[in-house]
Amino acid sequence: MSKTLLIDGNSIGYACHSGTKLTAGGMQTQAVFGFVRVMRELRREYPKHTPMVLWDGRAEWRFQLHPLYKSNRDNDPKKVAMKEAYAQQRPYIARALKHLGVRQVTALKHEADDMAGYFVAELTKNPDNEIVLITGDEDWIQLVRRNVTWRDMRNDDKKVSLANLFDKTGYKTPYAFLEGKCLQGDTSDVISGVGKIGEKGAPEFLAEFGSVREFWRRVDAGEFKPKYVAHKNLASPEGRKIFARNLKLMQLLKVHKPAKEDMRVEIGKVDDDAFQALCEELAFASILKNVPLFTSIFKQ
């Protein structure tokens, strides 16, 4: 039996970057500082789990399927500046994790979401294996199952498991959660929904019909005649097309294994001297007071 933490690198990194601003040599450093502190907290809370940080590659097929995908990322000058400041810190985060012995995985043609889906599928081939998904991305909730939980450390430490899935999301199953997301779309990624089905209406719709496929079956069999605009939209050829597209874009349940040449794996090894040198470069005074104490938990 194995225990694993699958950690969404950029989700944690951006969250830490939004914290109190720190600088060293003219570069912002709060993302690096916050990230190593989060990793230390995770090691303290999950001493038996192996942490694995997943980094985003570029899933080109998503942009080909939906050219508007994530097209809003450079529209806001403030967001662009934040993105650039964070990008400067990314190599330092990777170096810090390497010197703390934390495994890092990047698949050049997959996003971290996809890799989470792949590793969950692989690891749960043994149903006794345990996985905790560490991310602020709710798309990962579709991966919840027996012995797989989702945790957002930013949002009041929100945790989702099979036991509390309905209470936390309003959906009875992880797949219903996925279908609900596909009905709504995702404005943050510029993915349109089918229309007139929002955050409240999606779980109500799935509670009534069970699934989108069952809704279509009833409509096509003449058992249900759509009256509301939302129902008419989803029953239409265009609505069906949009839902099918969104399902392809959002589902993480059937991820093909990345090609070996596209995989980048950094195993890492705890190295006090190298970690101390990095902390000196970035002026992390609180850590420098006792580097061996900070790194000791990563050696257990």
C-alpha positions as a Markdown table, in Angstrom:
| # | Residue | x | y | z |
|---|---|---|---|---|
| 1 | Met | 0.0 | 0.0 | 0.0 |
| 2 | Ser | 1.3 | 3.5 | -0.9 |
| 3 | Lys | 0.3 | 6.9 | 0.3 |
| 4 | Thr | 0.8 | 9.9 | -2.1 |
| 5 | Leu | 0.3 | 13.6 | -2.1 |
| 6 | Leu | -0.4 | 14.9 | -5.7 |
| 7 | Ile | 0.3 | 18.6 | -5.5 |
| 8 | Asp | -0.8 | 21.1 | -8.1 |
| 9 | Gly | 2.4 | 23.2 | -8.4 |
| 10 | Asn | 1.1 | 26.3 | -10.1 |
| 11 | Ser | -2.0 | 26.4 | -8.0 |
| 12 | Ile | 0.0 | 26.4 | -4.8 |
| 13 | Gly | 2.6 | 28.7 | -6.4 |
| 14 | Tyr | 0.2 | 31.4 | -7.5 |
| 15 | Ala | -1.6 | 31.2 | -4.1 |
| 16 | Cys | 1.7 | 31.8 | -2.3 |
| 17 | His | 2.6 | 34.6 | -4.8 |
| 18 | Ser | -0.6 | 36.4 | -3.7 |
| 19 | Gly | 0.7 | 36.6 | -0.1 |
| 20 | Thr | 2.7 | 39.3 | 1.5 |
| 21 | Lys | 5.2 | 40.7 | -1.0 |
| 22 | Leu | 8.8 | 39.8 | -0.4 |
| 23 | Thr | 11.8 | 40.8 | -2.5 |
| 24 | Ala | 15.5 | 40.0 | -2.9 |
| 25 | Gly | 17.7 | 41.6 | -5.5 |
| 26 | Gly | 14.8 | 43.3 | -7.2 |
| 27 | Met | 12.8 | 40.0 | -7.6 |
| 28 | Gln | 9.7 | 39.1 | -5.8 |
| 29 | Thr | 10.2 | 36.0 | -3.7 |
| 30 | Gln | 7.0 | 35.4 | -1.8 |
| 31 | Ala | 6.0 | 32.5 | -4.0 |
| 32 | Val | 9.2 | 30.6 | -3.3 |
| 33 | Phe | 9.0 | 31.3 | 0.4 |
| 34 | Gly | 5.4 | 30.4 | 0.7 |
| 35 | Phe | 5.8 | 27.2 | -1.3 |
| 36 | Val | 8.6 | 25.8 | 0.8 |
| 37 | Arg | 6.6 | 26.6 | 4.0 |
| 38 | Val | 3.5 | 24.8 | 2.5 |
| 39 | Met | 5.6 | 21.8 | 1.7 |
| 40 | Arg | 7.0 | 21.7 | 5.2 |
| 41 | Glu | 3.5 | 21.9 | 6.6 |
| 42 | Leu | 2.3 | 19.1 | 4.3 |
| 43 | Arg | 5.3 | 16.9 | 5.4 |
| 44 | Arg | 4.3 | 17.5 | 9.0 |
| 45 | Glu | 0.7 | 16.6 | 8.4 |
| 46 | Tyr | 1.3 | 13.7 | 6.1 |
| 47 | Pro | 4.6 | 12.1 | 7.3 |
| 48 | Lys | 3.7 | 8.7 | 5.6 |
| 49 | His | 2.8 | 10.2 | 2.2 |
| 50 | Thr | 5.2 | 10.7 | -0.7 |
| 51 | Pro | 4.8 | 14.2 | -2.1 |
| 52 | Met | 4.8 | 14.7 | -5.8 |
| 53 | Val | 4.6 | 18.2 | -7.3 |
| 54 | Leu | 3.0 | 18.3 | -10.8 |
| 55 | Trp | 3.8 | 21.1 | -13.1 |
| 56 | Asp | 1.9 | 22.3 | -16.2 |
| 57 | Gly | 3.1 | 21.5 | -19.7 |
| 58 | Arg | 1.1 | 22.8 | -22.7 |
| 59 | Ala | -1.8 | 20.7 | -23.8 |
| 60 | Glu | -1.8 | 21.9 | -27.4 |
| 61 | Trp | -4.8 | 19.7 | -28.3 |
| 62 | Arg | -7.1 | 21.8 | -26.0 |
| 63 | Phe | -6.2 | 25.0 | -27.9 |
| 64 | Gln | -6.8 | 23.2 | -31.2 |
| 65 | Leu | -10.2 | 21.9 | -30.0 |
| 66 | His | -11.2 | 25.3 | -28.5 |
| 67 | Pro | -9.1 | 28.3 | -29.9 |
| 68 | Leu | -10.5 | 30.6 | -27.2 |
| 69 | Tyr | -9.2 | 28.3 | -24.4 |
| 70 | Lys | -7.4 | 30.5 | -21.8 |
| 71 | Ser | -7.4 | 33.4 | -24.2 |
| 72 | Asn | -8.1 | 35.9 | -21.4 |
| 73 | Arg | -4.9 | 35.4 | -19.5 |
| 74 | Asp | -3.1 | 38.4 | -21.1 |
| 75 | Asn | -6.1 | 40.9 | -21.2 |
| 76 | Asp | -5.4 | 42.5 | -17.8 |
| 77 | Pro | -2.1 | 44.3 | -17.3 |
| 78 | Lys | -2.2 | 43.5 | -13.5 |
| 79 | Lys | -2.6 | 39.8 | -14.2 |
| 80 | Val | 0.2 | 39.9 | -16.8 |
| 81 | Ala | 2.5 | 41.6 | -14.3 |
| 82 | Met | 1.7 | 39.0 | -11.7 |
| 83 | Lys | 2.2 | 36.2 | -14.2 |
| 84 | Glu | 5.6 | 37.6 | -15.1 |
| 85 | Ala | 6.7 | 38.1 | -11.5 |
| 86 | Tyr | 5.6 | 34.5 | -10.6 |
| 87 | Ala | 7.4 | 33.1 | -13.7 |
| 88 | Gln | 10.6 | 34.6 | -12.5 |
| 89 | Gln | 10.3 | 32.6 | -9.3 |
| 90 | Arg | 9.3 | 29.3 | -10.8 |
| 91 | Pro | 12.9 | 28.1 | -11.4 |
| 92 | Tyr | 13.7 | 28.9 | -7.7 |
| 93 | Ile | 10.7 | 27.0 | -6.5 |
| 94 | Ala | 11.9 | 24.0 | -8.6 |
| 95 | Arg | 15.4 | 24.3 | -7.1 |
| 96 | Ala | 14.1 | 24.6 | -3.6 |
| 97 | Leu | 12.0 | 21.5 | -4.0 |
| 98 | Lys | 14.9 | 19.6 | -5.5 |
| 99 | His | 17.1 | 20.5 | -2.5 |
| 100 | Leu | 14.3 | 19.3 | -0.2 |
| 101 | Gly | 14.1 | 16.0 | -1.9 |
| 102 | Val | 10.6 | 16.5 | -3.3 |
| 103 | Arg | 9.8 | 14.7 | -6.5 |
| 104 | Gln | 8.6 | 16.9 | -9.4 |
| 105 | Val | 6.9 | 15.8 | -12.6 |
| 106 | Thr | 6.2 | 17.7 | -15.8 |
| 107 | Ala | 4.7 | 16.3 | -19.0 |
| 108 | Leu | 5.4 | 18.6 | -21.8 |
| 109 | Lys | 2.1 | 18.0 | -23.6 |
| 110 | His | -0.1 | 17.7 | -20.5 |
| 111 | Glu | -1.4 | 20.1 | -17.8 |
| 112 | Ala | -0.9 | 19.2 | -14.2 |
| 113 | Asp | -4.7 | 18.4 | -14.1 |
| 114 | Asp | -4.1 | 15.7 | -16.7 |
| 115 | Met | -1.2 | 14.2 | -14.8 |
| 116 | Ala | -3.3 | 14.1 | -11.6 |
| 117 | Gly | -5.8 | 12.1 | -13.5 |
| 118 | Tyr | -3.2 | 9.8 | -14.9 |
| 119 | Phe | -1.5 | 9.1 | -11.5 |
| 120 | Val | -4.9 | 8.7 | -9.8 |
| 121 | Ala | -5.9 | 6.0 | -12.3 |
| 122 | Glu | -2.5 | 4.3 | -12.0 |
| 123 | Leu | -2.2 | 4.4 | -8.2 |
| 124 | Thr | -5.8 | 3.3 | -7.5 |
| 125 | Lys | -5.3 | 0.1 | -9.5 |
| 126 | Asn | -4.4 | -1.0 | -5.9 |
| 127 | Pro | -7.6 | 0.1 | -4.1 |
| 128 | Asp | -5.9 | 0.3 | -0.8 |
| 129 | Asn | -3.5 | 3.1 | -2.0 |
| 130 | Glu | -4.3 | 6.5 | -0.5 |
| 131 | Ile | -4.1 | 9.8 | -2.4 |
| 132 | Val | -4.6 | 13.4 | -1.3 |
| 133 | Leu | -5.0 | 16.0 | -4.0 |
| 134 | Ile | -3.6 | 19.3 | -3.0 |
| 135 | Thr | -4.9 | 22.1 | -5.2 |
| 136 | Gly | -7.2 | 25.0 | -5.4 |
| 137 | Asp | -8.5 | 23.8 | -8.8 |
| 138 | Glu | -12.0 | 22.3 | -8.3 |
| 139 | Asp | -11.8 | 20.4 | -11.6 |
| 140 | Trp | -9.7 | 17.9 | -9.6 |
| 141 | Ile | -12.8 | 17.0 | -7.5 |
| 142 | Gln | -13.9 | 14.7 | -10.3 |
| 143 | Leu | -11.0 | 12.5 | -9.3 |
| 144 | Val | -12.3 | 11.9 | -5.8 |
| 145 | Arg | -13.1 | 8.2 | -5.0 |
| 146 | Arg | -12.5 | 5.7 | -2.4 |
| 147 | Asn | -9.2 | 6.6 | -0.6 |
| 148 | Val | -8.8 | 9.7 | -2.8 |
| 149 | Thr | -9.6 | 13.1 | -1.2 |
| 150 | Trp | -9.3 | 16.7 | -2.5 |
| 151 | Arg | -8.0 | 19.5 | -0.3 |
| 152 | Asp | -7.8 | 23.3 | -0.9 |
| 153 | Met | -5.5 | 24.7 | 1.7 |
| 154 | Arg | -6.4 | 28.3 | 0.8 |
| 155 | Asn | -10.2 | 28.1 | 1.1 |
| 156 | Asp | -10.8 | 27.6 | 4.8 |
| 157 | Asp | -8.9 | 24.3 | 4.3 |
| 158 | Lys | -11.8 | 22.9 | 2.3 |
| 159 | Lys | -11.7 | 19.1 | 2.0 |
| 160 | Val | -13.8 | 16.9 | -0.2 |
| 161 | Ser | -14.2 | 13.1 | 0.0 |
| 162 | Leu | -16.8 | 10.6 | -1.1 |
| 163 | Ala | -18.4 | 10.9 | 2.3 |
| 164 | Asn | -19.0 | 14.7 | 2.1 |
| 165 | Leu | -19.1 | 15.2 | -1.6 |
| 166 | Phe | -22.8 | 16.0 | -1.7 |
| 167 | Asp | -22.6 | 18.4 | 1.2 |
| 168 | Lys | -19.7 | 20.3 | -0.2 |
| 169 | Thr | -20.7 | 20.3 | -3.9 |
| 170 | Gly | -24.3 | 19.5 | -4.3 |
| 171 | Tyr | -23.5 | 16.6 | -6.5 |
| 172 | Lys | -24.1 | 12.9 | -5.6 |
| 173 | Thr | -21.1 | 11.5 | -7.5 |
| 174 | Pro | -17.8 | 12.8 | -8.9 |
| 175 | Tyr | -18.9 | 12.2 | -12.4 |
| 176 | Ala | -22.1 | 14.2 | -11.8 |
| 177 | Phe | -19.8 | 17.0 | -10.6 |
| 178 | Leu | -17.9 | 16.8 | -13.9 |
| 179 | Glu | -21.1 | 16.9 | -15.9 |
| 180 | Gly | -22.2 | 19.9 | -13.8 |
| 181 | Lys | -19.0 | 21.8 | -14.7 |
| 182 | Cys | -19.4 | 20.9 | -18.4 |
| 183 | Leu | -23.0 | 22.3 | -18.3 |
| 184 | Gln | -21.8 | 25.6 | -16.7 |
| 185 | Gly | -18.6 | 26.1 | -18.6 |
| 186 | Asp | -15.6 | 27.8 | -17.0 |
| 187 | Thr | -15.2 | 31.5 | -17.4 |
| 188 | Ser | -11.6 | 31.5 | -16.0 |
| 189 | Asp | -10.6 | 29.3 | -19.0 |
| 190 | Val | -13.0 | 31.0 | -21.5 |
| 191 | Ile | -15.0 | 27.8 | -21.9 |
| 192 | Ser | -18.7 | 28.7 | -22.5 |
| 193 | Gly | -21.5 | 26.6 | -21.0 |
| 194 | Val | -24.6 | 25.3 | -22.8 |
| 195 | Gly | -26.5 | 28.4 | -21.7 |
| 196 | Lys | -28.9 | 29.3 | -18.8 |
| 197 | Ile | -27.5 | 26.5 | -16.5 |
| 198 | Gly | -25.4 | 28.0 | -13.8 |
| 199 | Glu | -23.8 | 27.0 | -10.4 |
| 200 | Lys | -27.2 | 26.6 | -8.8 |
| 201 | Gly | -29.1 | 25.1 | -11.8 |
| 202 | Ala | -26.5 | 22.4 | -12.7 |
| 203 | Pro | -26.8 | 20.3 | -9.6 |
| 204 | Glu | -30.6 | 20.7 | -9.7 |
| 205 | Phe | -30.7 | 19.5 | -13.3 |
| 206 | Leu | -28.6 | 16.5 | -12.5 |
| 207 | Ala | -30.7 | 15.7 | -9.4 |
| 208 | Glu | -33.8 | 15.6 | -11.6 |
| 209 | Phe | -32.4 | 13.7 | -14.6 |
| 210 | Gly | -29.5 | 11.8 | -13.2 |
| 211 | Ser | -27.2 | 12.5 | -16.1 |
| 212 | Val | -27.0 | 14.4 | -19.3 |
| 213 | Arg | -27.2 | 11.2 | -21.3 |
| 214 | Glu | -30.4 | 10.3 | -19.6 |
| 215 | Phe | -31.8 | 13.7 | -20.3 |
| 216 | Trp | -31.0 | 13.3 | -24.0 |
| 217 | Arg | -32.5 | 9.8 | -24.0 |
| 218 | Arg | -35.8 | 11.0 | -22.5 |
| 219 | Val | -35.9 | 13.9 | -25.0 |
| 220 | Asp | -35.2 | 11.7 | -28.0 |
| 221 | Ala | -37.7 | 9.1 | -26.9 |
| 222 | Gly | -40.4 | 11.7 | -26.5 |
| 223 | Glu | -40.7 | 11.1 | -22.8 |
| 224 | Phe | -39.7 | 14.7 | -21.9 |
| 225 | Lys | -40.6 | 17.8 | -23.9 |
| 226 | Pro | -38.3 | 20.8 | -23.1 |
| 227 | Lys | -40.1 | 23.9 | -22.0 |
| 228 | Tyr | -37.4 | 26.0 | -20.2 |
| 229 | Val | -34.7 | 27.7 | -22.2 |
| 230 | Ala | -32.0 | 25.8 | -20.4 |
| 231 | His | -33.5 | 22.5 | -21.4 |
| 232 | Lys | -34.1 | 23.6 | -24.9 |
| 233 | Asn | -30.5 | 24.7 | -25.2 |
| 234 | Leu | -29.1 | 21.4 | -24.0 |
| 235 | Ala | -31.5 | 19.4 | -26.2 |
| 236 | Ser | -30.5 | 21.4 | -29.3 |
| 237 | Pro | -27.7 | 20.1 | -31.7 |
| 238 | Glu | -25.6 | 23.1 | -30.7 |
| 239 | Gly | -26.1 | 22.5 | -27.0 |
| 240 | Arg | -25.1 | 18.9 | -27.4 |
| 241 | Lys | -22.0 | 19.9 | -29.3 |
| 242 | Ile | -20.9 | 22.4 | -26.6 |
| 243 | Phe | -21.4 | 19.8 | -23.8 |
| 244 | Ala | -19.4 | 17.2 | -25.7 |
| 245 | Arg | -16.6 | 19.7 | -26.3 |
| 246 | Asn | -16.6 | 20.7 | -22.7 |
| 247 | Leu | -16.4 | 17.1 | -21.6 |
| 248 | Lys | -13.4 | 16.6 | -23.7 |
| 249 | Leu | -11.7 | 19.7 | -22.4 |
| 250 | Met | -12.5 | 19.1 | -18.7 |
| 251 | Gln | -12.5 | 15.4 | -18.0 |
| 252 | Leu | -9.5 | 14.0 | -16.3 |
| 253 | Leu | -10.7 | 10.4 | -16.0 |
| 254 | Lys | -9.2 | 9.0 | -19.2 |
| 255 | Val | -5.8 | 10.4 | -19.6 |
| 256 | His | -3.4 | 8.6 | -21.9 |
| 257 | Lys | 0.1 | 7.9 | -20.6 |
| 258 | Pro | 2.5 | 10.6 | -21.7 |
| 259 | Ala | 5.2 | 9.6 | -24.1 |
| 260 | Lys | 8.5 | 8.8 | -22.3 |
| 261 | Glu | 10.3 | 11.6 | -24.2 |
| 262 | Asp | 7.7 | 14.1 | -23.0 |
| 263 | Met | 8.2 | 13.3 | -19.3 |
| 264 | Arg | 10.5 | 15.3 | -17.1 |
| 265 | Val | 11.0 | 13.8 | -13.6 |
| 266 | Glu | 13.2 | 15.4 | -10.9 |
| 267 | Ile | 13.7 | 13.1 | -8.0 |
| 268 | Gly | 15.6 | 15.5 | -5.8 |
| 269 | Lys | 17.6 | 14.8 | -2.6 |
| 270 | Val | 17.7 | 16.7 | 0.7 |
| 271 | Asp | 20.8 | 18.9 | 0.5 |
| 272 | Asp | 21.2 | 21.3 | 3.5 |
| 273 | Asp | 24.1 | 23.2 | 2.0 |
| 274 | Ala | 22.4 | 23.8 | -1.4 |
| 275 | Phe | 19.1 | 24.7 | 0.2 |
| 276 | Gln | 20.9 | 27.1 | 2.6 |
| 277 | Ala | 22.7 | 28.8 | -0.4 |
| 278 | Leu | 19.3 | 29.3 | -2.1 |
| 279 | Cys | 17.8 | 30.8 | 1.1 |
| 280 | Glu | 20.8 | 33.1 | 1.4 |
| 281 | Glu | 20.4 | 34.2 | -2.2 |
| 282 | Leu | 16.7 | 34.9 | -1.6 |
| 283 | Ala | 17.2 | 36.4 | 1.9 |
| 284 | Phe | 14.9 | 34.0 | 3.7 |
| 285 | Ala | 16.1 | 35.1 | 7.2 |
| 286 | Ser | 13.6 | 33.1 | 9.2 |
| 287 | Ile | 14.6 | 29.9 | 7.6 |
| 288 | Leu | 18.3 | 30.7 | 7.8 |
| 289 | Lys | 18.1 | 30.9 | 11.6 |
| 290 | Asn | 18.1 | 27.1 | 11.6 |
| 291 | Val | 18.3 | 25.4 | 8.2 |
| 292 | Pro | 18.8 | 21.8 | 9.6 |
| 293 | Leu | 15.6 | 22.2 | 11.7 |
| 294 | Phe | 13.6 | 23.3 | 8.7 |
| 295 | Thr | 14.9 | 20.5 | 6.5 |
| 296 | Ser | 14.8 | 17.8 | 9.2 |
| 297 | Ile | 11.2 | 16.9 | 8.4 |
| 298 | Phe | 12.1 | 16.1 | 4.8 |
| 299 | Lys | 14.6 | 13.5 | 6.0 |
| 300 | Gln | 12.1 | 11.4 | 7.9 |
